[in-house]
Amino acid sequence: MSQSISRQDFDQWMMPVYAPAPFIPVRGEGAWLWDQQGKGYVDFAGGIAVNALGHAHPAMIRALTEQAGKFWHTGNGYTNEPALRLAKQLIDATFADRIFFCNSGAEANEAALKTARKYAHDRFGSHKSGIVAFKNAFHGRTLFTVSAGGQPAYSQDFAPLPPDICHGVYNDIDSARVLIDDDTCAVIVEPIQGEGGVIPASLEFLQELRALCDRHHAALIFDEVQTGVGRTGELYAYMHYGVTPDLLTTAKALGGGFPIGALLASEAFASVMTVGTHGTTYGGNPLACAVAGEVLSIINTPQVLNGVKQREQWFKERLQAINAQFGLFKEIRGVGLLIGCALRDEYAGKAKQISLLAADEGLMVLIAGANVVRFAPALIVKEEDVTLGLNRFAAACERFVAGESS
Protein backbone atom coordinates (compact mmCIF):
# COMPACT_ATOMS: atom_id res chain seq x y z
CA MET A 1 0.00 0.00 0.00
CA SER A 2 1.44 3.37 -1.04
CA GLN A 3 2.27 5.99 1.55
CA SER A 4 -0.20 8.85 2.09
CA ILE A 5 1.32 12.17 1.05
CA SER A 6 0.29 15.68 2.12
CA ARG A 7 1.58 19.20 1.57
CA GLN A 8 2.88 19.25 5.16
CA ASP A 9 5.37 16.53 4.22
CA PHE A 10 7.21 19.05 2.05
CA ASP A 11 8.05 21.16 5.09
CA GLN A 12 9.42 18.12 6.89
CA TRP A 13 11.34 16.33 4.13
CA MET A 14 12.41 18.84 1.47
CA MET A 15 15.22 21.37 1.51
CA PRO A 16 13.33 24.64 2.15
CA VAL A 17 14.29 26.52 -1.02
CA TYR A 18 10.67 26.71 -2.23
CA ALA A 19 7.36 27.74 -0.70
CA PRO A 20 4.94 25.67 -2.82
CA ALA A 21 1.21 26.22 -2.98
CA PRO A 22 -0.92 24.65 -0.23
CA PHE A 23 -2.37 22.08 -2.66
CA ILE A 24 -0.68 19.22 -4.53
CA PRO A 25 -1.65 18.69 -8.19
CA VAL A 26 -2.05 15.03 -9.08
CA ARG A 27 -3.55 14.98 -12.59
CA GLY A 28 -3.63 17.23 -15.63
CA GLU A 29 -5.32 17.40 -19.01
CA GLY A 30 -5.07 20.26 -21.48
CA ALA A 31 -5.26 23.56 -19.60
CA TRP A 32 -6.46 21.91 -16.39
CA LEU A 33 -4.92 20.45 -13.24
CA TRP A 34 -6.70 18.69 -10.38
CA ASP A 35 -5.42 18.44 -6.82
CA GLN A 36 -5.60 15.64 -4.24
CA GLN A 37 -9.10 16.72 -3.22
CA GLY A 38 -10.36 16.75 -6.81
CA LYS A 39 -10.51 20.55 -7.11
CA GLY A 40 -9.89 21.74 -10.66
CA TYR A 41 -7.61 24.63 -11.59
CA VAL A 42 -7.28 26.43 -14.90
CA ASP A 43 -3.52 26.53 -15.47
CA PHE A 44 -2.26 29.89 -16.73
CA ALA A 45 1.15 29.34 -15.09
CA GLY A 46 2.15 26.65 -17.56
CA GLY A 47 4.89 25.26 -15.35
CA ILE A 48 6.66 28.64 -15.72
CA ALA A 49 6.23 28.81 -19.52
CA VAL A 50 7.12 25.11 -19.90
CA ASN A 51 3.85 23.32 -20.68
CA ALA A 52 3.48 24.79 -24.15
CA LEU A 53 1.04 22.07 -25.22
CA GLY A 54 -0.72 21.82 -21.89
CA HIS A 55 -0.91 18.65 -19.81
CA ALA A 56 -0.95 15.06 -21.06
CA HIS A 57 -0.90 15.98 -24.75
CA PRO A 58 -1.50 12.69 -26.61
CA ALA A 59 1.27 13.26 -29.18
CA MET A 60 3.80 13.86 -26.40
CA ILE A 61 2.66 10.77 -24.52
CA ARG A 62 2.99 8.72 -27.70
CA ALA A 63 6.50 10.04 -28.46
CA LEU A 64 7.67 9.35 -24.93
CA THR A 65 6.22 5.87 -24.63
CA GLU A 66 7.44 4.81 -28.08
CA GLN A 67 10.99 5.83 -27.22
CA ALA A 68 10.72 4.40 -23.70
CA GLY A 69 10.00 1.03 -25.26
CA LYS A 70 13.26 1.20 -27.23
CA PHE A 71 16.01 2.57 -24.94
CA TRP A 72 16.36 5.38 -22.43
CA HIS A 73 19.98 6.39 -22.12
CA THR A 74 23.51 5.73 -23.29
CA GLY A 75 25.62 8.72 -22.18
CA ASN A 76 27.61 10.98 -24.47
CA GLY A 77 29.93 8.23 -25.74
CA TYR A 78 27.17 7.47 -28.25
CA THR A 79 24.70 9.49 -30.25
CA ASN A 80 21.08 8.61 -30.98
CA GLU A 81 18.48 9.17 -33.67
CA PRO A 82 16.06 11.39 -31.69
CA ALA A 83 18.89 13.81 -30.80
CA LEU A 84 20.10 14.06 -34.39
CA ARG A 85 16.59 14.56 -35.73
CA LEU A 86 15.89 17.29 -33.18
CA ALA A 87 19.19 19.01 -33.95
CA LYS A 88 18.30 19.10 -37.66
CA GLN A 89 14.83 20.46 -36.87
CA LEU A 90 16.38 23.33 -34.87
CA ILE A 91 19.01 24.05 -37.51
CA ASP A 92 16.44 24.10 -40.31
CA ALA A 93 14.13 26.42 -38.34
CA THR A 94 16.71 28.96 -37.05
CA PHE A 95 20.01 30.71 -37.73
CA ALA A 96 21.95 27.92 -36.02
CA ASP A 97 24.59 25.73 -37.64
CA ARG A 98 25.30 23.56 -34.59
CA ILE A 99 23.42 22.37 -31.49
CA PHE A 100 24.49 21.35 -27.98
CA PHE A 101 21.89 19.56 -25.86
CA CYS A 102 21.68 19.77 -22.08
CA ASN A 103 18.95 19.50 -19.45
CA SER A 104 17.89 23.02 -18.45
CA GLY A 105 18.03 26.69 -19.25
CA ALA A 106 20.75 27.31 -16.70
CA GLU A 107 22.93 24.65 -18.31
CA ALA A 108 22.28 26.12 -21.76
CA ASN A 109 23.34 29.57 -20.54
CA GLU A 110 26.38 28.09 -18.82
CA ALA A 111 27.38 26.48 -22.12
CA ALA A 112 26.81 29.74 -24.00
CA LEU A 113 28.97 31.77 -21.62
CA LYS A 114 31.74 29.16 -21.66
CA THR A 115 31.63 29.05 -25.47
CA ALA A 116 31.87 32.83 -25.72
CA ARG A 117 34.83 32.95 -23.33
CA LYS A 118 36.69 30.16 -25.15
CA TYR A 119 36.08 31.77 -28.54
CA ALA A 120 37.46 35.07 -27.27
CA HIS A 121 40.47 33.45 -25.57
CA ASP A 122 41.31 31.37 -28.66
CA ARG A 123 40.92 34.23 -31.13
CA PHE A 124 42.08 37.27 -29.15
CA GLY A 125 43.76 36.22 -25.91
CA SER A 126 42.92 35.58 -22.27
CA HIS A 127 42.44 39.30 -21.53
CA LYS A 128 39.16 39.25 -23.50
CA SER A 129 36.90 37.80 -20.82
CA GLY A 130 34.38 40.50 -19.87
CA ILE A 131 30.67 39.63 -19.85
CA VAL A 132 28.01 42.33 -20.04
CA ALA A 133 24.57 41.43 -18.72
CA PHE A 134 21.64 43.50 -17.48
CA LYS A 135 20.03 44.39 -14.19
CA ASN A 136 16.92 42.42 -13.23
CA ALA A 137 17.87 39.68 -15.70
CA PHE A 138 17.56 36.00 -14.86
CA HIS A 139 19.80 33.41 -16.51
CA GLY A 140 19.73 30.46 -14.10
CA ARG A 141 20.91 29.27 -10.69
CA THR A 142 24.41 27.94 -11.31
CA LEU A 143 27.10 30.16 -9.83
CA PHE A 144 28.11 31.47 -13.27
CA THR A 145 24.56 32.11 -14.49
CA VAL A 146 23.29 33.55 -11.22
CA SER A 147 26.22 35.98 -11.37
CA ALA A 148 25.25 36.98 -14.91
CA GLY A 149 21.67 37.48 -13.78
CA GLY A 150 21.23 41.02 -12.56
CA GLN A 151 19.39 40.29 -9.31
CA PRO A 152 21.75 40.45 -6.30
CA ALA A 153 19.14 38.80 -4.06
CA TYR A 154 19.82 35.56 -5.94
CA SER A 155 23.63 35.80 -5.91
CA GLN A 156 24.88 37.75 -2.90
CA ASP A 157 24.77 34.82 -0.48
CA PHE A 158 27.15 32.77 -2.64
CA ALA A 159 30.13 35.12 -2.94
CA PRO A 160 32.85 35.23 -4.10
CA LEU A 161 31.23 35.27 -7.52
CA PRO A 162 32.91 34.69 -10.90
CA PRO A 163 34.73 37.89 -11.95
CA ASP A 164 34.52 40.08 -15.05
CA ILE A 165 30.73 40.31 -15.16
CA CYS A 166 29.08 43.75 -15.16
CA HIS A 167 25.49 44.86 -15.51
CA GLY A 168 23.92 47.60 -17.58
CA VAL A 169 20.40 48.97 -17.47
CA TYR A 170 17.97 47.00 -19.63
CA ASN A 171 16.67 48.95 -22.63
CA ASP A 172 19.22 51.74 -21.97
CA ILE A 173 21.73 51.52 -24.78
CA ASP A 174 23.88 54.31 -23.37
CA SER A 175 24.36 52.23 -20.24
CA ALA A 176 25.46 49.26 -22.34
CA ARG A 177 27.72 51.34 -24.57
CA VAL A 178 29.80 52.40 -21.56
CA LEU A 179 30.39 48.76 -20.57
CA ILE A 180 31.05 47.06 -23.92
CA ASP A 181 34.65 47.37 -25.12
CA ASP A 182 37.45 45.34 -26.72
CA ASP A 183 37.85 43.27 -23.53
CA THR A 184 34.21 42.13 -23.72
CA CYS A 185 33.75 38.54 -24.84
CA ALA A 186 29.97 38.37 -24.60
CA VAL A 187 26.74 40.31 -24.10
CA ILE A 188 23.89 38.20 -22.77
CA VAL A 189 20.34 39.54 -22.93
CA GLU A 190 16.74 38.34 -22.79
CA PRO A 191 14.64 39.69 -25.70
CA ILE A 192 11.88 39.89 -23.10
CA GLN A 193 12.89 39.94 -19.44
CA GLY A 194 10.70 37.28 -17.86
CA GLU A 195 11.48 37.00 -14.16
CA GLY A 196 12.43 40.69 -14.21
CA GLY A 197 8.83 41.75 -14.89
CA VAL A 198 7.85 40.71 -18.45
CA ILE A 199 9.58 43.66 -20.10
CA PRO A 200 10.14 43.49 -23.88
CA ALA A 201 13.35 44.91 -25.30
CA SER A 202 13.02 47.76 -27.75
CA LEU A 203 14.07 47.08 -31.33
CA GLU A 204 16.65 49.86 -31.18
CA PHE A 205 18.22 48.39 -28.02
CA LEU A 206 18.78 44.97 -29.57
CA GLN A 207 19.92 46.42 -32.89
CA GLU A 208 22.55 48.54 -31.17
CA LEU A 209 23.70 45.63 -29.00
CA ARG A 210 24.24 43.66 -32.22
CA ALA A 211 26.26 46.54 -33.69
CA LEU A 212 28.35 46.94 -30.52
CA CYS A 213 29.13 43.23 -30.41
CA ASP A 214 30.20 43.31 -34.06
CA ARG A 215 32.39 46.36 -33.45
CA HIS A 216 34.13 44.83 -30.44
CA HIS A 217 34.21 41.19 -31.64
CA ALA A 218 31.98 39.98 -28.80
CA ALA A 219 29.36 37.25 -28.87
CA LEU A 220 25.74 38.33 -28.71
CA ILE A 221 23.85 35.76 -26.64
CA PHE A 222 20.06 35.74 -26.59
CA ASP A 223 18.60 33.97 -23.58
CA GLU A 224 15.36 32.61 -25.02
CA VAL A 225 14.77 30.05 -22.30
CA GLN A 226 11.39 31.61 -21.51
CA THR A 227 10.56 33.29 -24.83
CA GLY A 228 11.45 30.42 -27.14
CA VAL A 229 9.45 27.70 -28.90
CA GLY A 230 6.42 29.74 -29.89
CA ARG A 231 5.79 31.64 -26.67
CA THR A 232 5.77 35.02 -28.44
CA GLY A 233 3.98 33.94 -31.62
CA GLU A 234 7.22 33.34 -33.48
CA LEU A 235 9.31 30.22 -32.99
CA TYR A 236 11.96 32.38 -31.28
CA ALA A 237 11.61 36.00 -30.21
CA TYR A 238 14.66 37.13 -32.20
CA MET A 239 12.52 36.58 -35.28
CA HIS A 240 10.18 39.37 -34.15
CA TYR A 241 13.08 41.79 -34.05
CA GLY A 242 15.11 40.75 -37.08
CA VAL A 243 18.23 40.76 -34.91
CA THR A 244 20.21 37.53 -35.08
CA PRO A 245 22.42 36.46 -32.16
CA ASP A 246 25.60 34.39 -32.35
CA LEU A 247 24.40 32.06 -29.60
CA LEU A 248 20.86 31.35 -28.41
CA THR A 249 19.72 29.35 -25.40
CA THR A 250 16.45 27.48 -25.26
CA ALA A 251 14.78 25.15 -22.74
CA LYS A 252 11.43 25.31 -20.88
CA ALA A 253 8.86 24.85 -23.67
CA LEU A 254 11.29 22.85 -25.83
CA GLY A 255 10.40 19.67 -23.97
CA GLY A 256 6.85 20.67 -23.13
CA GLY A 257 7.46 19.45 -19.58
CA PHE A 258 10.23 16.92 -20.15
CA PRO A 259 13.57 18.42 -19.02
CA ILE A 260 15.75 19.49 -21.94
CA GLY A 261 17.79 22.54 -22.91
CA ALA A 262 19.86 23.45 -25.93
CA LEU A 263 22.47 25.91 -27.09
CA LEU A 264 22.06 27.03 -30.69
CA ALA A 265 25.30 28.30 -32.21
CA SER A 266 26.76 29.67 -35.41
CA GLU A 267 29.57 27.64 -36.95
CA ALA A 268 32.26 30.14 -35.93
CA PHE A 269 31.45 29.90 -32.23
CA ALA A 270 30.65 26.19 -32.22
CA SER A 271 33.99 25.35 -33.81
CA VAL A 272 36.01 26.27 -30.70
CA MET A 273 34.21 23.70 -28.57
CA THR A 274 36.22 20.62 -29.43
CA VAL A 275 36.11 17.12 -27.92
CA GLY A 276 36.42 17.31 -24.15
CA THR A 277 35.87 21.06 -23.74
CA HIS A 278 32.33 20.68 -22.42
CA GLY A 279 29.82 17.92 -21.76
CA THR A 280 26.89 16.50 -19.87
CA THR A 281 25.83 12.99 -18.93
CA TYR A 282 22.12 13.38 -19.68
CA GLY A 283 22.19 16.00 -22.43
CA GLY A 284 20.77 14.68 -25.70
CA ASN A 285 18.94 11.91 -23.85
CA PRO A 286 16.77 10.02 -26.37
CA LEU A 287 13.65 10.28 -24.21
CA ALA A 288 13.94 14.06 -23.95
CA CYS A 289 14.83 14.50 -27.60
CA ALA A 290 11.99 12.30 -28.82
CA VAL A 291 9.48 14.39 -26.85
CA ALA A 292 11.07 17.70 -27.88
CA GLY A 293 11.06 16.71 -31.52
CA GLU A 294 7.32 16.10 -31.32
CA VAL A 295 6.75 19.38 -29.46
CA LEU A 296 8.73 21.34 -32.04
CA SER A 297 6.95 19.73 -34.98
CA ILE A 298 3.57 20.70 -33.52
CA ILE A 299 4.45 24.25 -32.48
CA ASN A 300 6.49 25.29 -35.50
CA THR A 301 3.44 25.55 -37.72
CA PRO A 302 1.48 28.59 -38.94
CA GLN A 303 -1.64 27.25 -37.21
CA VAL A 304 -0.10 27.21 -33.73
CA LEU A 305 2.07 30.32 -34.07
CA ASN A 306 -0.78 32.41 -35.49
CA GLY A 307 -3.01 30.96 -32.78
CA VAL A 308 -0.68 32.36 -30.14
CA LYS A 309 -1.19 35.85 -31.56
CA GLN A 310 -4.97 35.34 -31.51
CA ARG A 311 -4.85 34.16 -27.91
CA GLU A 312 -2.74 37.16 -26.95
CA GLN A 313 -5.64 39.33 -28.08
CA TRP A 314 -8.13 37.30 -26.06
CA PHE A 315 -6.03 37.73 -22.93
CA LYS A 316 -5.15 41.39 -23.34
CA GLU A 317 -8.67 42.52 -24.22
CA ARG A 318 -10.16 40.79 -21.19
CA LEU A 319 -7.35 41.88 -18.87
CA GLN A 320 -7.85 45.48 -19.99
CA ALA A 321 -11.57 45.14 -19.20
CA ILE A 322 -10.79 43.69 -15.76
CA ASN A 323 -8.38 46.54 -15.14
CA ALA A 324 -10.98 49.09 -16.22
CA GLN A 325 -13.26 47.63 -13.56
CA PHE A 326 -10.81 47.37 -10.66
CA GLY A 327 -7.93 49.74 -11.50
CA LEU A 328 -5.18 47.44 -10.24
CA PHE A 329 -2.60 47.66 -13.01
CA LYS A 330 -0.59 50.52 -14.44
CA GLU A 331 0.48 48.47 -17.46
CA ILE A 332 -0.43 45.22 -19.21
CA ARG A 333 2.55 44.22 -21.32
CA GLY A 334 4.30 41.33 -23.02
CA VAL A 335 4.30 39.56 -26.36
CA GLY A 336 2.31 36.51 -27.37
CA LEU A 337 1.40 34.38 -24.37
CA LEU A 338 3.99 35.83 -22.02
CA ILE A 339 1.96 38.59 -20.39
CA GLY A 340 2.63 40.69 -17.32
CA CYS A 341 0.23 42.88 -15.37
CA ALA A 342 2.27 45.48 -13.46
CA LEU A 343 0.58 46.69 -10.28
CA ARG A 344 -0.06 50.34 -9.62
CA ASP A 345 2.23 51.90 -7.02
CA GLU A 346 -0.38 51.80 -4.26
CA TYR A 347 -0.49 47.99 -4.60
CA ALA A 348 3.29 47.50 -4.78
CA GLY A 349 4.51 44.18 -3.44
CA LYS A 350 1.07 42.52 -3.58
CA ALA A 351 1.38 40.30 -6.68
CA LYS A 352 1.78 37.16 -4.58
CA GLN A 353 -1.39 37.98 -2.65
CA ILE A 354 -3.34 38.21 -5.92
CA SER A 355 -1.89 34.91 -7.14
CA LEU A 356 -2.95 33.19 -3.91
CA LEU A 357 -6.48 34.54 -4.24
CA ALA A 358 -6.53 33.32 -7.84
CA ALA A 359 -5.54 29.82 -6.69
CA ASP A 360 -8.35 29.93 -4.15
CA GLU A 361 -10.70 30.69 -7.06
CA GLY A 362 -9.31 27.76 -9.05
CA LEU A 363 -6.77 29.54 -11.26
CA MET A 364 -2.99 29.13 -11.39
CA VAL A 365 -0.99 32.23 -12.33
CA LEU A 366 2.62 33.30 -11.86
CA ILE A 367 4.33 36.37 -10.50
CA ALA A 368 7.39 38.13 -11.94
CA GLY A 369 8.86 39.86 -8.94
CA ALA A 370 6.70 41.35 -6.22
CA ASN A 371 4.81 43.75 -8.48
CA VAL A 372 3.82 41.80 -11.60
CA VAL A 373 1.22 39.08 -12.12
CA ARG A 374 2.41 36.90 -15.00
CA PHE A 375 0.50 34.65 -17.41
CA ALA A 376 2.20 31.89 -19.43
CA PRO A 377 -0.56 29.45 -20.44
CA ALA A 378 -0.43 26.64 -22.97
CA LEU A 379 0.00 27.95 -26.51
CA ILE A 380 -3.06 25.97 -27.60
CA VAL A 381 -5.34 26.87 -24.68
CA LYS A 382 -9.00 26.76 -25.69
CA GLU A 383 -11.09 29.93 -25.83
CA GLU A 384 -13.57 28.60 -23.27
CA ASP A 385 -10.70 27.93 -20.84
CA VAL A 386 -9.37 31.45 -21.38
CA THR A 387 -12.81 32.85 -20.64
CA LEU A 388 -13.33 30.74 -17.53
CA GLY A 389 -9.82 31.33 -16.24
CA LEU A 390 -10.07 35.08 -16.62
CA ASN A 391 -13.49 35.06 -14.97
CA ARG A 392 -11.78 33.45 -12.00
CA PHE A 393 -9.01 36.04 -12.17
CA ALA A 394 -11.61 38.81 -12.12
CA ALA A 395 -13.14 37.24 -9.00
CA ALA A 396 -9.72 37.18 -7.35
CA CYS A 397 -9.13 40.84 -8.27
CA GLU A 398 -12.52 41.77 -6.81
CA ARG A 399 -11.65 40.03 -3.55
CA PHE A 400 -8.25 41.70 -3.48
CA VAL A 401 -9.75 45.17 -3.92
CA ALA A 402 -12.22 44.37 -1.15
CA GLY A 403 -9.28 43.71 1.16
CA GLU A 404 -9.47 39.93 1.35
CA SER A 405 -6.43 37.70 1.70
CA SER A 406 -6.31 34.02 0.78
N, C-alpha and C positions, 0 to 999 in steps of 0.2 A: 504493500500500500504506500502510495507516494506521500511525502511529507506536506503538511499544510503550510502554506506560505502567506504572509501578510506584509503590508507595507512597513510595519514596525520592525520586521526582521532586517530591513536595510540598515536601520540605525544601529543595530547590534552587530551585524556581520560585515558590512562594507566599509571601506576606507571613506571617510566623510568628506569627499571632494565634490559631492553633488547634494542638492536638496530636492529630490524628485517629488513629483506631485503626490498627493495623498492616496491616489488610486493606482492600481496596477492593471494596465491593459493586458488582455489575454487572447484576443482574437481581432482580426481586421479583415475588411473587404472593401475594396474601392476607397472611397473617401471616409470610411467609418472605422472606428475602433470600439470595442466593448470591454468593460472592465470585469473584475471578478464577480461583481454583483449583477452583471448583465446590463448595466447602464451604457447607453450608446453615446458616443461623442463624434461630432463632425470634426475631421482632422484637417485644420488649416495650418498646422505646424510642419507637417510633412517630414518628420524626423530631422528637422533643421535643413530643409531644402534637399532632402535625400530621396524621399519616396515619390519620385517623379511620375510614376505610373500607379500610385496609390498602393494599397495593400493587397497581397495575394493575387497579383495579376496572373491570369492563366498562362500567358506566354512565358513569363519569367519562371513560374513553377515548372513548366514543361522543360525549359532550357536547363534549369538546375537539376531536375531529376534525371533527365537524359544523360547529362554529363556525370552525375553522381553514380550512375550505373556502369560507367566506363572506368574512370580512375579519378582520384581526387588531387593528388599531389606528387611531384617528383623532386622539387628543389631546382635551383638554377643551373645545375649541371646538365639539364635537358630542356628542350623547348617543347611546346605543345601546339596543337592545331588551333584551339580556341584563342590563345594569345596571339598567334600570328594573324588570324582572321581579324581580330579586334584591332590590332595595330594597323592593318591595311585599311580598315574602315575609317580610323581616325586620320590617317595620312590622306586618304582620298577626300575627306570632308573638310580638311583644314589646311593651313600653311605648312604643317609639319612634314619633315622628311624622315624623322626617327622618333621612336617611342620608348620610354622606360616605364615599366609597370611597377607599382608598389601597392600599399594597402590603405592609404589615407591621404588626406590633403596635406597634413603636416609633413609626411614623408615625401610627397611630391615637391613641396616647397623646399625642403631640405636638399633634395636632389638638384633642384634648380639653382639654389644658391651655391652649392658645391661646384656644379658645372660652370657657373659664371666665374667663380674664383679660379678654377683650374684653367679655363680658357684665357683669362687675363694673365695669370702667372706664366703660362706656356708661351703666350704671344708677346707679352710686354714686360714681364718681370714680376718678382714677388712684391714690389712696392704697390702694385695696382690691385688693391684689395678692398677698397671702400665700397660699402653698400648703402644706398640711399633708399629709405622707406618713408612711411608717412604716419603722422600721429593719428591715433584712433583706428589704425589698421589692425587686422587680425590675420595671422599667417600660420597658426598652429601652436602646439604646446611643447615641442622639443625645445631644448635650450637655445638653439640657433634661431628657430622660427619665432619663438616667443620674444626673443631679443629684437628681431626684425619687426614684429608687431609693435605698433606705437601706443601700447596701453601699459604703462608702468605697473598698474595694479596686478597684472599677470606675470611680470618678470622680476620685480624688485626683491622678492623674497629668495631669489635663486642666484644672486650675485656671488662671485664676479661673472659678468656676462661676456659673451664673445665680443671682441673689440672691433673697431672700424665700421660700426653701424650708426648712422645718424638719421634723424627724422625731420622731414619737412612738413609743411602744412598742406593737407589734401586740398586740391583744386586751386592752390596758390602757386602759380608757376614761378613767380619771383622768388618764393621761398626755396623751391627746388633748384632754381638756377644758381643760387648762392652755394649749394651743397655739391652739385655735380661738377666734377673736374677730371683732369687726366689720371688721377689716382682712383677714380671710381670704376669698379668692375661691374656693378649691376645697380639697376633701379627696379625695385619690386613694388607693384601697385595693383590694387583691386579696381577694375573698371567701375564697379559699384561697391562701396564699402558696405559690407553686410552687418557684421557684429558692431561696427562703428556707428550704425544708425540708418542704414539703407540710404546711402547718399551716392547718387550717380556722379561720375566724373564728367566734367565738361569736355566737349570735343577738343577745344583749344588746348586744354591741359594735357590731354593724352598726345595730341599732335606735337606739342612742344617737347614733351618728354621723349618722344621718338627722335626728334631732331637733336636734342641734347645728347642722347645716347649715341647717335650716329657720329656727332661731332667729337665726342670724347672716347669713342671705341668702348662703350659699356653695353652690357646686355640689358635689354628691356624685358622684364619678366612680368607677365600678367598672371596674377592669382585669380583664376576663374573656378576655384573650388566650389564656391556658392553660386556663381552666375552661369556656370557652364551647363551643357547638355539640355538646352532648350528653355532654361528658366526665364530668359528675357524675351523669348519669341524668336531668337536666332539660335543656331546651335551653340555658338559661343558669343559672348558679348562684344568681343573685338570686332565682330562682323557688323554690328550696329555702327561702329565708329569709323570703320575703314582704316584703322591703325593696327598694323601687324606687329606683334612682339617677336622677339627671338626665341623666347622660351615661354611656355604656357603650362600652368598646372591645373589639373582637373581631378575631381573625386566626387564625393557626395552623390549626386544624381547619376553618375556614370554607372554605378552598380544597382541603382534603384532600391537600395537597402542591403545589398551584399557588399561587404567592404572591398573597395578597390580604389586606387588612385593611379594617376599617370602623369608623366612629364612629356610634353610635346616639344620637340626641338627642331631647329633648322640644322642642316647638315654641318655647317661650320662649327656650331657649338657642340653638337653630338660627337663630332669626330675626336674631341680631346678626351672623351671618357672611354678609355681603352680597358681591356680585360683586367679585372682586379681593382679598378679605381673606385667602384661603387657596387652595391649589391643589396639583396634582400632575400631571405629564405622563402617567403610566401608570395612575393610579387610575381605577377603573371600566372598565378594559380589557375588551373583550368576551370575550376568551378566558378570563380569570380569572373573570368574572361568569357565564359559561355553565357553567363547571365548578362554581363555588360554588353556583349555583342547583340543580344536580343533587345535590350533596352535602347541601344543606339539605333538599331534598325527601325524600331517603332517611332522613336522621337524625331529622328532626322528625316521627316517627311513634311511636305507642305501642309497636310491636313493637321498634324499636331502643332507645328510651329505657328501656323496662322490661328489655330484654336487658342493658343496661349494669348495672343494679342486680343482675341475676342473676349476671353475670360478676364483679362486685365480691365477691359471696359466694364464688364459686369461688376467687378469688385470696386473699382474706383467710383463709378456712378452711385452705387449703394452706400459706400463709405462716405462720400460727400453728402448724401442725404442724411445719413446718421449724424454726421458732424453738424449739419445745418440745424438739426433738432436739439443736439445736446451741447454743442460748442466746446468740445474737448480738445480738438487738434488744431494746431497752427499750420500744419502742412501734411498733405497726403502725397507721398512721393514713391519713386521706384520705377522699375521697368519690368514689363511682363508680369509674371507671378512672383516677383519679389517686391513686396509692398510694405512701406513703413508709414505708420501714423504717428507723427511727432506731437507730443502733448504740449498744450499751451503752458506758459511759464507758471501759472498759478497751480498747475497739476504736476509740476516737476517731481520726478522720482517715483511716480505712482503707476508706471506701466505694469509692474508685477502684480499690483493689486487688481488692475483691470483683467489681466490674464487669469488670475485665480477666480474672479467672478465669472469669467467666460467659461472656465472649466466646470464651475458649479452649474452653469446653464446647459452644459453638454457640448462645449466647443473647445477645441485645443488651438491655441495661438501661441506665438513666440513673443519675446521681447528682444530688442536690440539696444542694450544699455538700459538705464533706468527710466528713460524718457520716451521710448519708441515702442509701440506695439507693432509686431512684424507678422506678416502673412506669407507663407511659402507652401501653398497647397499643391496637390497633385496637378500636373499639367493637363490632365484629362478629366478634371473634376466636372461632374454633371451640373447643369444649370440649377436643377432643383436642390442639389446639395449646397450650392453657393447661396441660393435664396434662404434655405433653412439655416445654414450656418451664420449668415449675416443677420438673420432675425434674432438668433441667440446672442450674437454680439451686441445688437441694439439693446436687448434686454439687460445684458451685463453693463452696458454704458449707462442705462437708465438707473440701475441700482447704484452704480458708482457715484453718479451725480447726486443721488438721494442720500449719499453718505454711508452706504452699506459697505461692509467688508465681508470677504468670503469666510 
